[in-house]
């Protein structure tokens, strides 16, 4: 029988700053590469030229997670950390996939609460140096 079970948010474990991020609300990251058609003779491109790669993303945390991350009095915008995302649940026999995002630096520290909110969720945009996948 073929098992088509997909990873769920509950199957995601994130480590950041050497801590298991229990107040994780969301994680998003993208690897991009500049690409441009190369035109020469004629009106059709001859090839696709490649440029720089970049990694950017955002992580959404509870306020208590943000406070724990900066508990040493460090300014969040001065930190450089790694984020490790582990996908899968070994108790269900899932294949475990680990992605490490190196050299993460946050670009903003927004905070917002509105009447009726039960907790503060903070979404921190970031840029990074590189990403590595391990299976």
N, C-alpha and C positions, 0 to 999 in steps of 0.2 A: 504494500500500500504506500502511495506517495504522500509524504507529509508536506503540506504547503503552508505550515504555520509561519507567520511573519514575526519579526521582532516587535515587541510592544514597548511603550515608554517605561513600563515597569521592569523591562529587561535591560535598561540602560543604567550603567553605573559610571559616574564621572568623578575623577580625582583632579583636584586643582590645588596647587600650593601644598602638596603632600597631605591633603585631607580628602576624605570621602564626602562629596557634596550632597548632604541629605536634604538640603533645602532647594534642590534643583527644580526649576519650573519649566525650563526649556533650553535647548541647545541647537544652534544653527551655525554651520560653517560652509564656506564655499572656496574652492580653488579655481582660480581664473588664469587664463593665459591670453596675452594679446595676440591676435591673429589678423592678418591682412592679405588679401589677394595681391599677387605680384603681376603687374601688367607690363607687357613688352610689345612685340610685333603683334598686330591684330587687335581684336576687341574682346578676346577671351583671356581670362587669367592663365598664366603658365604654371603657377604654383601658389601655395599658401605659405607665407612667411610668418615665422613665430617670433614673438618677443618675450617680454618679461612675464614671469608668473607671480601671482599674489594670492594670499590667503586672508580672508576676512570672515567675520562672523559675529555672533552675539550669544550671550548666555544669560538666561533669566534665573534669578535667585531670589530667595526670601531675604528680607533685611538682615535677619540674624546671620545668614551665611556671609553677606557682605561685611558685617561687623567682625566676624571671625577671621575673614581674609585680611582685614586691616587692623587686627587686634594689637599688633606691635607698634601702632602709631604711624605706620607707613601710609603715604599718600597712594591711593589706588592707581592714579595716573603715572606713578613712578615705578610701579611693579613690573617685573618681567617674570612670567611663570609658564609652566607647561600645563596643558589640559589633556588628560587621558580619558578617552571615552571607550568603555567596554560594552559591547553589544552581545546579548545572549544570556540564557539561563542554563547553566550546566546540569541542574537537577532534572531538566526536561530533555537533556541530550542535545541541546543546541550547539552548533558550531560557534565558538567564541571568536569574535572579531574585535581587535583592539586598534584604535587609531590614536596616535599621539600627535598633538599640535604643539610644536615647539616655539618658544620665544613669544608667547602671547603678551601683548600690551594693550591695555584698555584705552579707548580714545575719548570716552565720556563717562561721567558718573551721574546719571539722572536719578532723581528721586521724586516720587509723587504719591500722594494718598488723597482719596476723596471721601466725603461723608458716606458712611455705610460700609467702607472697606473693612475686612476682618484681618487683613495683613497687608504688608507692603511687598509688592513684587517689583524687582529692579532688573531692567534689561540693560546689560553692559555690552556695547559694541566693542569689537577688538580687531586688531590686525596681528598677523603672526609671520614667523620666518619660514617654517616648513611643516609638512604633515607626513607622517609615516604610518603605514598600515601593516599590522601583524595579524596573521591567522594561525 
